[in-house]
Amino acid sequence: MVLKMPLRRKFFIFALLAMTSLVGILGALYFAKMTTDNGSKNLLITVIINYNFLKEEHNEDNYTLSLPDGSTAFDAFSAVANLTVVTYPFGVYIKGVNGYMEHLPYHYWAFYYYDHSSHNWVYSEVGVSNYYLRNDDYVKLQYI
């Protein structure tokens, strides 16, 4: 049995189906883009390298980076400096930054993060490869 519908109703049903399909296609494309980006956001990070007395002039370098969520302080420092490291089972130890090496036991590269609530630099209790960055973090390597 064939149903007879007025042309206007057929056009309305066709338009409704076409719009539904279009919304489905656009939704699939948007989801595919989000999946490609892993749905992750980028973090805005400030990285500071303080050479202290190793350099007479221009002894501090400041960088602003955009890094993916899940990045560590080691990722941030590696993005801006040539690091000499030793990798241990528990993490990475930085021995040198841009050719400036530690002189143990008195001088070494210390890792700090900025505590926005107390407005102080804090000597990190974890290593650079175990410190996971948060948006608007400030991290610093300082020769001491």
Secondary structure as GFF3:
##gff-version 3
##sequence-region A 1 144
A	DSSP	alpha_helix	7	36	.	.	.	ID=ss1
A	DSSP	beta_strand	42	50	.	.	.	ID=ss2
A	DSSP	three_ten_helix	52	54	.	.	.	ID=ss3
A	DSSP	beta_strand	60	68	.	.	.	ID=ss4
A	DSSP	alpha_helix	73	80	.	.	.	ID=ss5
A	DSSP	beta_strand	83	88	.	.	.	ID=ss6
A	DSSP	beta_strand	91	97	.	.	.	ID=ss7
A	DSSP	beta_strand	100	101	.	.	.	ID=ss8
A	DSSP	beta_strand	109	115	.	.	.	ID=ss9
A	DSSP	beta_strand	120	123	.	.	.	ID=ss10
A	DSSP	three_ten_helix	128	130	.	.	.	ID=ss11
A	DSSP	beta_strand	138	143	.	.	.	ID=ss12
###
